[in-house]
Amino acid sequence: MSDYKNLDVWGKSISLVLEAYKITNNFPKEERYALADQIKRAAVSIPSNIAEGASRNTRKEFIQFIYIALGSASEFETQIIIAEKLGYVENKESLISEITIIRKMLNALISSLKR
């Protein structure tokens, strides 16, 4: 379909992955293979699904993978909220703001692909 690396939403989601890795480094050791792992997986899933979808044969498949990325974005947001409630994340507002922007971009991409 297109070169996914040229998509702004892919680049923004890569930056989110880097943030996810940074914040989870500060989690307590007992969370390193639990919540921290889930946060990293959800974050990595966003740009990965954008890339995989863009590499598929049809627009319909691309849209489906963008929906999966959207689900991962919501999963990431939920996990950040949980981490904040547990006292592991202090500045969740900037992360939530970033994920909201990414979700809007994913929805816009879906709309443009449907046209």
Rosetta blueprint (number, residue, H / E / L):
1 M L
2 S L
3 D L
4 Y H
5 K H
6 N H
7 L L
8 D H
9 V H
10 W H
11 G H
12 K H
13 S H
14 I H
15 S H
16 L H
17 V H
18 L H
19 E H
20 A H
21 Y H
22 K H
23 I H
24 T H
25 N L
26 N L
27 F L
28 P L
29 K H
30 E H
31 E H
32 R L
33 Y L
34 A L
35 L H
36 A H
37 D H
38 Q H
39 I H
40 K H
41 R H
42 A H
43 A H
44 V H
45 S H
46 I H
47 P H
48 S H
49 N H
50 I H
51 A H
52 E H
53 G H
54 A H
55 S L
56 R L
57 N L
58 T L
59 R H
60 K H
61 E H
62 F H
63 I H
64 Q H
65 F H
66 I H
67 Y H
68 I H
69 A H
70 L H
71 G H
72 S H
73 A H
74 S H
75 E H
76 F H
77 E H
78 T H
79 Q H
80 I H
81 I H
82 I H
83 A H
84 E H
85 K H
86 L L
87 G L
88 Y L
89 V L
90 E L
91 N L
92 K H
93 E H
94 S H
95 L H
96 I H
97 S H
98 E H
99 I H
100 T H
101 I H
102 I H
103 R H
104 K H
105 M H
106 L H
107 N H
108 A H
109 L H
110 I H
111 S H
112 S H
113 L H
114 K H
115 R L
